[in-house]
Amino acid sequence: MSLETLKKVLYSGVWGTIGPYSLKAAELLAKLKGANHCLLTHSAGAALEVTLRAVGTYHGDGVIVPAAGARIVRLSPNLTGAQPVICGKDAGKVCLADIKEAVDTNPSVKCAVLDYETVCELGKIYEYLKSAGVTFILWAGGRLLGDCRGEYADAVIYSFAEGADIYAGNAGALVTDSKSLFDRAYAAHNCGRTLGEGATLNVDEAIGGNRRITEWQAALIYDELVKLTKD
């Protein structure tokens, strides 16, 4: 990030709420990934949590997670009090047969969170989960520049932590084509406020916490995304 960008953020006085850089960076990332919507959060774990809340997974619901892969993915049901449904073998990849078994034997399953690194037959899994009415969240980690896109998932989570293609100290993103999912996730990350409400707190339909990205993080991500789109 350039010194000039840092000065713009500093003098704007908008540092920790939803500012122009968070909106511009989200729009640019959605465009880069060929998606309709993007939401930036202060961490990838926060992006995953608000997505699970947007799906409506709570206590008593089942969430399919892989036996191997990123620890945050395996533990993600705990973020909303849901029940993990372990799928696949400890050292193997999750395939369609594993998913079918998990759905067939667990009627409470509402959602699946799978790590891109530990899943095969991605397209077939997505089609099956759609037919079963199970929302599919794909954890891409820091693989922003690879082929990990949203064609085979209802939502994709990206990380901007250490080792990611773009490092922003820490940050995360939800990318989706679903406006309803995006709207609910937005409220969950913005203290219950839906997009466009300003300072009005709406707790009738959504209750959320402060999982917003800072303008410093967003500005860094925006500058790096601009470089990518120019290449």
VMD Tcl script that draws the C-alpha trace (Angstrom):
set ca {
  {0.00 0.00 0.00}
  {1.34 3.41 -0.93}
  {2.03 6.16 1.61}
  {-0.48 8.32 -0.25}
  {-3.24 5.79 0.38}
  {-2.35 5.63 4.06}
  {-2.62 9.40 4.29}
  {-6.04 9.34 2.63}
  {-7.31 6.86 5.22}
  {-5.71 8.77 8.09}
  {-7.16 12.14 7.14}
  {-10.57 10.73 6.27}
  {-11.26 9.94 9.92}
  {-13.01 6.74 8.83}
  {-10.84 3.98 10.25}
  {-12.93 1.23 11.79}
  {-16.38 1.37 10.23}
  {-17.72 0.73 6.75}
  {-15.86 3.31 4.67}
  {-15.21 3.93 0.98}
  {-12.24 1.56 0.72}
  {-14.14 -1.37 2.23}
  {-16.90 -0.85 -0.34}
  {-14.56 -0.30 -3.29}
  {-12.37 -3.28 -2.42}
  {-15.41 -5.55 -2.04}
  {-16.79 -4.44 -5.39}
  {-13.44 -5.01 -7.09}
  {-12.99 -8.46 -5.54}
  {-16.48 -9.52 -6.61}
  {-15.65 -8.43 -10.15}
  {-12.33 -10.28 -10.09}
  {-14.05 -13.52 -9.01}
  {-16.99 -13.10 -11.38}
  {-19.53 -12.86 -8.54}
  {-22.45 -10.56 -7.79}
  {-21.61 -9.73 -4.17}
  {-18.66 -9.53 -1.81}
  {-18.44 -8.71 1.88}
  {-15.14 -7.90 3.62}
  {-14.66 -8.66 7.32}
  {-11.85 -8.22 9.86}
  {-10.84 -11.90 9.49}
  {-11.62 -14.97 7.40}
  {-13.05 -16.65 10.49}
  {-15.46 -13.74 10.87}
  {-16.46 -14.08 7.20}
  {-17.17 -17.76 7.77}
  {-19.18 -17.06 10.92}
  {-21.45 -14.44 9.34}
  {-22.01 -16.75 6.38}
  {-23.11 -19.56 8.69}
  {-25.42 -17.12 10.48}
  {-26.79 -15.95 7.13}
  {-27.57 -19.56 6.23}
  {-29.40 -19.88 9.55}
  {-27.33 -22.61 11.22}
  {-27.90 -22.68 14.96}
  {-28.07 -25.09 17.88}
  {-29.39 -28.45 16.73}
  {-28.50 -27.99 13.06}
  {-25.90 -30.20 11.41}
  {-22.96 -28.77 9.46}
  {-20.87 -31.13 7.32}
  {-17.14 -30.51 7.76}
  {-14.10 -32.48 6.55}
  {-12.01 -34.70 8.81}
  {-8.86 -33.08 7.40}
  {-7.94 -29.59 6.25}
  {-8.00 -26.14 7.79}
  {-8.75 -26.20 11.53}
  {-11.17 -23.27 11.28}
  {-13.27 -25.27 8.81}
  {-13.51 -28.29 11.11}
  {-14.42 -26.09 14.07}
  {-16.75 -23.74 12.19}
  {-20.05 -25.25 13.47}
  {-19.04 -24.12 16.97}
  {-19.26 -20.50 15.80}
  {-23.06 -20.70 15.77}
  {-23.67 -23.59 18.18}
  {-24.36 -26.07 15.39}
  {-23.35 -29.72 15.42}
  {-20.35 -30.82 13.29}
  {-20.93 -33.78 10.98}
  {-17.46 -35.15 10.23}
  {-17.10 -36.32 6.64}
  {-14.31 -38.29 4.93}
  {-11.18 -39.90 6.30}
  {-8.48 -38.22 8.37}
  {-5.86 -38.26 5.61}
  {-8.13 -38.44 2.56}
  {-10.21 -36.09 0.46}
  {-13.97 -35.70 0.71}
  {-15.79 -37.20 -2.27}
  {-19.41 -37.36 -3.38}
  {-20.01 -40.72 -1.69}
  {-18.88 -39.25 1.66}
  {-21.27 -36.32 1.29}
  {-24.20 -38.56 0.38}
  {-23.58 -40.73 3.43}
  {-23.40 -37.69 5.71}
  {-26.67 -36.27 4.39}
  {-28.49 -39.61 4.41}
  {-27.53 -40.41 8.00}
  {-27.99 -36.90 9.45}
  {-31.43 -35.37 8.77}
  {-30.43 -32.24 10.70}
  {-27.81 -31.22 8.09}
  {-28.46 -27.70 6.85}
  {-25.06 -26.68 5.52}
  {-21.68 -28.03 4.37}
  {-18.35 -26.25 4.86}
  {-15.53 -27.85 2.90}
  {-11.88 -26.92 2.42}
  {-10.88 -26.51 -1.23}
  {-7.71 -28.48 -0.50}
  {-9.58 -31.52 0.83}
  {-12.47 -31.92 -1.63}
  {-12.74 -33.75 -4.95}
  {-15.65 -34.05 -7.39}
  {-16.49 -30.45 -6.54}
  {-19.07 -29.97 -9.28}
  {-20.90 -33.21 -8.49}
  {-20.91 -32.40 -4.77}
  {-22.42 -28.98 -5.39}
  {-25.15 -30.34 -7.65}
  {-26.04 -33.02 -5.11}
  {-26.13 -30.58 -2.19}
  {-28.39 -28.24 -4.18}
  {-30.78 -31.10 -4.88}
  {-30.75 -31.99 -1.17}
  {-31.43 -28.39 -0.09}
  {-28.08 -28.09 1.71}
  {-26.14 -24.83 1.42}
  {-22.50 -25.27 0.33}
  {-19.77 -22.97 1.68}
  {-16.31 -23.42 0.18}
  {-13.24 -22.36 2.17}
  {-10.62 -21.10 -0.32}
  {-8.16 -19.83 2.27}
  {-5.59 -17.49 0.78}
  {-5.95 -18.84 -2.77}
  {-7.26 -15.62 -4.24}
  {-5.51 -15.95 -7.58}
  {-6.14 -19.63 -8.30}
  {-9.09 -21.34 -9.94}
  {-11.06 -21.43 -6.70}
  {-14.20 -19.59 -7.78}
  {-17.88 -19.71 -6.97}
  {-19.26 -21.80 -9.82}
  {-19.53 -24.81 -7.52}
  {-20.54 -23.25 -4.21}
  {-23.21 -20.99 -2.76}
  {-20.51 -18.95 -1.04}
  {-16.69 -18.85 -1.07}
  {-14.58 -17.62 1.85}
  {-11.17 -16.03 1.24}
  {-8.41 -15.13 3.68}
  {-5.96 -12.23 3.66}
  {-3.85 -13.56 6.53}
  {-0.18 -14.50 6.49}
  {0.70 -16.69 3.50}
  {-2.29 -15.54 1.42}
  {-1.97 -14.19 -2.13}
  {-2.80 -10.76 -0.66}
  {-1.63 -10.16 2.91}
  {-3.53 -7.53 4.90}
  {-2.34 -8.38 8.40}
  {-5.60 -10.25 8.75}
  {-8.93 -9.96 6.92}
  {-11.49 -12.12 5.17}
  {-14.08 -12.03 2.43}
  {-17.37 -13.70 1.56}
  {-18.08 -13.93 -2.18}
  {-21.51 -15.04 -3.36}
  {-24.08 -14.66 -6.12}
  {-26.96 -14.80 -3.65}
  {-28.35 -11.40 -2.68}
  {-30.40 -12.82 0.19}
  {-27.37 -14.57 1.67}
  {-25.26 -11.43 1.23}
  {-27.90 -9.22 2.89}
  {-28.18 -11.48 5.92}
  {-24.40 -11.80 6.23}
  {-24.07 -8.02 5.95}
  {-26.45 -7.53 8.88}
  {-24.64 -10.18 10.91}
  {-21.31 -8.39 10.43}
  {-22.71 -4.88 10.99}
  {-24.41 -5.05 14.40}
  {-27.76 -6.02 12.89}
  {-27.82 -3.12 10.44}
  {-28.77 -4.04 6.90}
  {-27.19 -2.37 3.88}
  {-28.33 1.23 3.52}
  {-29.76 1.62 7.02}
  {-27.10 4.04 8.19}
  {-27.06 4.26 11.97}
  {-30.45 2.65 12.51}
  {-30.17 -0.54 14.53}
  {-32.59 -3.20 13.30}
  {-32.93 -6.09 15.73}
  {-36.32 -7.33 14.54}
  {-34.91 -9.43 11.70}
  {-31.16 -9.59 12.32}
  {-28.89 -9.38 15.34}
  {-25.18 -9.18 14.65}
  {-21.85 -8.12 16.04}
  {-19.06 -5.90 14.84}
  {-17.12 -8.02 12.36}
  {-16.42 -5.14 10.02}
  {-13.09 -4.68 8.28}
  {-11.00 -1.62 9.11}
  {-10.30 0.94 6.42}
  {-6.57 0.28 6.81}
  {-7.02 -3.37 5.86}
  {-9.48 -2.55 3.10}
  {-7.21 0.11 1.58}
  {-4.30 -2.32 1.44}
  {-6.50 -4.96 -0.22}
  {-7.88 -2.41 -2.67}
  {-4.43 -1.26 -3.78}
  {-3.31 -4.84 -4.34}
  {-6.49 -5.72 -6.25}
  {-6.00 -2.70 -8.50}
  {-2.53 -3.99 -9.35}
  {-3.96 -7.41 -10.19}
  {-6.66 -6.04 -12.46}
  {-4.07 -3.99 -14.35}
  {-1.83 -7.02 -15.04}
}
mol new
graphics top color blue
foreach p $ca { graphics top sphere $p radius 0.5 }
foreach p [lrange $ca 0 end-1] q [lrange $ca 1 end] { graphics top cylinder $p $q radius 0.2 }
display resetview
